[in-house]
Amino acid sequence: MKLYEVSVEFTMVVQAGDEEDAWDVARENVRDAVGDADPHLHVVRRVTGAAQLRDGWDGMCIPYGGDGNTRIKDILGEATE
């Protein structure tokens, strides 16, 4: 199996006092909104090395869709830093 970076984008509507509050409300409710959303999914690229990972992902993370135990570094055959 190979690793791929996938972008998930969806729109949610929030009730807030101003734009800053809207960001806070969105952050607080994003997990619930994901279940309600009809997201747009885009395969961004194949991941061939841990240095390509972004947004908090690293070699110690476990990817979605695998066995739930194998870490990215082991799939890629890389040592952690």
C-alpha positions in Angstrom: 0.0 0.0 0.0 1.1 3.6 -0.7 0.6 6.8 1.1 -1.3 9.8 -0.4 -2.0 13.2 0.9 -5.7 14.1 0.5 -7.3 17.5 0.9 -10.8 17.7 2.3 -12.8 20.9 1.9 -16.3 21.6 3.0 -18.4 24.7 3.8 -20.2 25.3 7.1 -22.4 28.2 8.2 -22.0 29.5 11.7 -23.8 32.1 13.8 -21.4 34.5 15.4 -21.0 38.1 16.5 -18.1 39.0 14.2 -15.5 37.4 11.9 -13.2 36.5 14.8 -16.0 34.9 16.7 -17.0 33.0 13.5 -13.5 31.4 13.4 -13.9 30.4 17.1 -17.4 28.9 16.5 -16.2 27.1 13.4 -13.2 25.5 15.3 -15.5 24.5 18.2 -18.0 22.8 15.8 -15.8 21.4 13.0 -15.9 17.8 14.1 -19.7 17.8 14.2 -19.9 19.6 10.8 -17.7 17.0 9.2 -20.4 14.4 9.8 -23.0 16.7 8.2 -20.8 17.8 5.3 -20.7 16.8 1.6 -16.9 17.4 1.3 -14.9 17.9 -1.8 -12.0 15.5 -1.8 -8.8 16.0 -3.7 -5.8 13.7 -3.9 -3.0 16.2 -3.6 0.0 13.9 -4.1 1.7 10.6 -3.3 3.8 10.7 -0.1 7.2 9.2 -0.6 9.0 10.6 2.3 8.2 12.0 5.8 9.7 15.4 4.8 6.7 15.9 2.6 4.2 15.7 5.5 2.5 18.9 6.7 -0.2 20.1 9.2 1.2 18.2 12.2 1.7 14.8 10.5 5.1 13.1 11.0 6.6 9.7 10.7 5.2 8.6 14.0 1.6 9.1 12.9 -0.7 6.3 11.9 -2.4 6.9 8.5 -6.1 6.4 8.0 -7.1 3.3 6.1 -4.3 1.1 7.3 -4.2 -1.6 10.0 -4.4 1.0 12.8 -1.0 0.2 14.1 1.6 0.7 11.5 3.3 4.1 11.6 4.1 6.2 8.5 7.9 5.9 9.1 7.5 2.1 9.0 5.5 2.2 5.8 8.1 4.5 4.2 11.0 2.5 5.6 12.4 5.6 7.4 14.0 6.1 10.8 12.5 8.9 13.0 14.7 11.9 13.7 
